[in-house]
Amino acid sequence: MAFTLKQLRYFVAVCEHGTVSGAAHSLSISQSAVTEAIKELESDLGVRLFERHPRGLNITHKGHQFLRHANSILADVSDARNAFQSDESTRSGELHLGVTSLVAGYVLSDILARYRRANPAVNVSAIEDNGEYLEHLLIGGELDVAVTIISNLRDRMALQAEIVEVSPYRLWLPLGHRLSGLESISLGDVLSEPIIMLTVEEIEEATVKLLGAFGARPNVAFRTRSVEAVRSLVATGAGVALLPDLVYRPWSLEGDRIDSRDVSGALPVVQVGIVWRKGSALPRPARDFIAIAQAKRMTK
């Protein structure tokens, strides 16, 4: 039989949480319902979507391919619903948008694609820059909204924010790394490892602060502004990385596998959100953009 939208939502939830229990909790349903949905989905597709292990599930290469389709289908369904909730005659105008580099390819692209489908007559202009400068442009009225990391928002008195995604930090490892065999990994275990450091936004600052709590400087093997470079370097055994889960993908560009593990202890989370000037009369295109971003979170 054909797969259902419910199965797709359950599948996406398992991909995001890495465990059936985590997905079930986020969906407020039983674990058995999630397990059965995934089994039926795998049976219908004729492929294994996950590799089972004692700590949870790892998405397979076929599963990773299907995840893109699942997200696209769910987005299209959401767009179809939104299409009848607004008057087409009001959907023209301009949207002045800002975005920070880390979230541009991992959060904005999906929201913007949905927005353009729902509002084809709106002229969208976008600028990519650091969070501090985008806040300056928002307060000055030069931008309508910005998509940025809001966990380190500076001027909270002047700006209003709506969370779109919350992403915890996790440890990236090459396949077969010695830490992968541990039942539980601590930050102390990471100290002796060479670190591949991503230097965009607050990532380096947060990583140094985390490991610095043990009274030692991180053993930084390589610094880069490229997430893809981090992926390739980790996959080939040059080091490990501590990064928000939102930028995790299980394969490098070269096709090498990357493992992702939880680290025991209080790791920070990254909050990605939509930001606009508090008290401003937002134009209709900006209000629609915020609504579509909110709908994205509800489909997760």
TADAKA-V190219 format. One record per run of one state. SS is the DSSP state (hx for helix, st for strand, lp for the rest). FROM is the first residue (numbers start at 1). LEN is the number of residues. If there is no record, write none. Layout:
# TADAKA-V190219
SS&FROM&LEN / SS&FROM&LEN
This chain:
# TADAKA-V190219
lp&1&4 / hx&5&13 / lp&18&2 / hx&20&8 / lp&28&3 / hx&31&15 / lp&46&4 / st&50&4 / lp&54&2 / st&56&4 / lp&60&1 / hx&61&22 / lp&83&5 / hx&88&3 / lp&91&2 / st&93&7 / lp&100&1 / hx&101&18 / lp&119&3 / st&122&7 / lp&129&2 / hx&131&9 / lp&140&5 / st&145&5 / lp&150&9 / st&159&16 / lp&175&3 / hx&178&4 / lp&182&4 / st&186&1 / hx&187&5 / lp&192&3 / st&195&4 / lp&199&4 / hx&203&10 / lp&213&7 / st&220&5 / lp&225&2 / hx&227&9 / lp&236&4 / st&240&5 / hx&245&3 / lp&248&3 / st&251&1 / lp&252&5 / st&257&5 / lp&262&2 / st&264&1 / lp&265&4 / st&269&9 / lp&278&6 / hx&284&15 / lp&299&2
